[in-house]
């Protein structure tokens, strides 16, 4: 009887964890460049000589849905969307490098090109600085050029080239800050095959309809696990009554 308790109890906990992941995805359905999180479950045997046949449900390694999101035109000069596979490299405050698909860029008070979260956008030679009083254009290959206001067309100045990378998805892991890094801790090399679309942003790849359906399905699964525990309790009570009669 206790075998059912192990399965139902840990199964209910797994359903709650998956519900939290689904809620997190749903909350980020409108977040630029967001990648949906994935949960899975697996059966694990209890390592005990007394209860060798018992098993419980455990969360498998949480993964990420790397499918691309919809492209939305904004017309803003500092908005870029990665076309197809690839990532934008950014530099964090501790000097480490991370990856993002959120191409909503801005400049800080010093003119450094940054993401909305404050991470510096990396160029071929470090962060890219944009002088004041210029019109910025970001090309398909990530080249950032500036045209001074009042100048005739063609008088441009190349400020740098955004570092675009495309490491294997199997080697990419999500951090607690929402940015991605390589599992082996290395720094990815620039990939000339990655291209950008200027004046556009990539939306979240979370499907609101699918997320809502998943939440309903998980709620029913949790009710089923609780029903199993109630049945076990009822069977235990009846067994105790039978044993007392004998």
N, C-alpha and C positions, 0 to 999 in steps of 0.2 A: 504493500500500500504506500509505503514511503517513497517508492520509485516515482509514483505519480506526483507526489508533493515536490520532489526535486525538479521534475520537468515543468510543472505548472508554475511554481514559484519563480524559477529563473526565467521561464518563458514570459511571465508577466513583466518582470524587470526589463527584459530585452525589448518588449513592446513599448514600454515607457521611454526607453532610450531612443528608439526609432521614432516615436512620436515627437520627442524633443528635436531630433534632427529634421523631421518634416516641418515642424513649426519654424525652425530657423531658416529653412529654405523658403518657406512661404513669406516670412518677414523680409526676405531679401529679393523678392520677385521683381522689385523695381530698382535694385542696386546695379549700377553700371558695371559690366564685366564680371558679375558674380557667377561662380561655378557651383552648381548644386552638390551637396554632400550626399554620399551613399552609405547605407548601413546594411549589414548582412549578419546572419546568425549561423552558428555551427554547434553541433553537439560535442561535448567534452566529457570524457569519463572521469569519475571521481577517483583520484589516486589514493585508495585506501584498501588495506587488506581485509577489513571487516565488511565493507560495502563495495565489493568489486564490480557489481552489476549496475551501480547507480550512475546516472549521467545528468548533466545539467546543460542549460543553454548559455552560450557565451557570445558576446559581440565579436565578430570577425574584424579584421582591419578595416577601418572606415576609409572609403575611397572617395573619389571625386568624379563627377560627370564632366568630361572635358569637351563636350559638344559645344559648338559655337552658338551664340545668341543672336537675336535679330539686330540688324544695323538700323540706327535711327539718325536721320539727317538733322543737324543742329545749325550749320552755317557758321559756327564759331571757329575762329582761326586756331585756337589752342585745343580744340577737340579732335582726337584721332581715334580711329577704330582699327584694330588688327584684323586684317583680312585672312580668313582661314586659320591655320595653325601658327602659333608663335606667341611671344610674350615681349613686354616692355621691361627692360632692366631698370631698377631703381636702387638708390643707395640710402640706407637707413642711417639714423643718428650715430650708431656705433660703428659705422664704416662698412658693415656687411652689405651684401647684395641680395636683392629679392626680385621676384617676378610678379607682374600684374597685367591684367587685361583692361583695367580702368584707364581709359585715355582722356579723361577730363582733366586737363593740365592747367596750371596757373603759374604765376611768378610771385615770389615773395618780395619783401621790401628791398632786398639786394639784387633783384632781377634774376635770381636763380630759378630755372624751370623745375617745377615740382608737381607732384600729384595733389589731389584734394586733401589727402591725409598728411601732407608735409614731407613726403619722401622725395629726395632729389632724383630727377630723371638723369640717368647716366648717358653720357656721350662716348665717343671713341677715346677722348682724353679726359674723362671725368665729367662732372656736372656741367650743364650748359647755362651760360649767363646771357640774358637778353637785355640790351641797353634800353633806356627809356626813349620814348618818342619815335618808335619804329613800328612798322606793320610786319607781323611775323607770318611766314608761310612754311608749312611742314610738307615736304614732298613725300612721294610714295615710298621711297627708300629710307625715310626717316631724317633726311637732311633738313636742317632748320636754317632758313634764310631770313634776313631782315631788310626791309626797304625803308629808308628814312622818309618821313612825311614831307611832301612837297617836291620830292625828287621825281624825275621822269622815269617811266617804266624801264626796267633793265638795270638800274643802278642798285644792285643787291649786294649784300654781304653775308657770306656763309658763316654761321655761328657755331655749327657743329652738326653731328649726326647722331640721332638717338640710337642707342644700342638695342638692337632687336635680336632675340635669341629664339631657338626652337629645340630645347633639349627633349629627350625621350619622355613621354608621359609617365612611363613606369618609374622614372627616377625623380618625379616631382611630388612634393608633399606640401600640404597646406599648413601654415603656421597659425598660432592663436590670434595674430593680428590680421588675418584674412589674406595675407600675401603668401606667395608660394616660394619654395626653395628646393634645392636639389638634396635628395636623401643622403648622398655621399659627402655633402659639405663642400663640393667643388664649385667653381665659378664657371658658368656656361660661356661658351664662345659665341661671338656675333655670327649671325646667319644672314647672308645676303638674300636668301630666298624669302624672308619674311617681309611683307609689305603692309603699308598703312593706308587708310582712307582718311583724308583730311576733311574737317567740317562735319564729322559724324561720330557717334558713340555706339558701342556694342552693348545691348541690353543684357539682362540676366537670362540664363538658359533654363530657369525654373518655369515649369508649366503650372500655372495657378490651378487649373482644372485637375491635373494629375495629382498635385499636392493635396487638394481638398479630398479627392477620392481616397488617397492613401490614408489621410487622417481618419476618415470614416471607417475604412477597413481595419486600421489599427485599433480603433475604439472597440470594434466588435471582437477582435482577437483578444483584447484585454478582458472583455466580459466573458469570453469563453474560458480563459485561464482561471478567472475567479469562480466560474461555475464548476470547473473541475475540482478546485479546492473545497468548495461546499459539498460536492458529492463525496469526496474523500472523507470529510468530517462526518457526513451522514453514515457512510459505510463503517467508519470507526466506531461510532456510537452504537450501531446495530450489532457489530461484532462483539463489543463489550457486553451488551445485553445477553447475547447468546452464550458467551463464556460464563457469565454469572449464573445462568440457569443450569449449566452443566456442573 
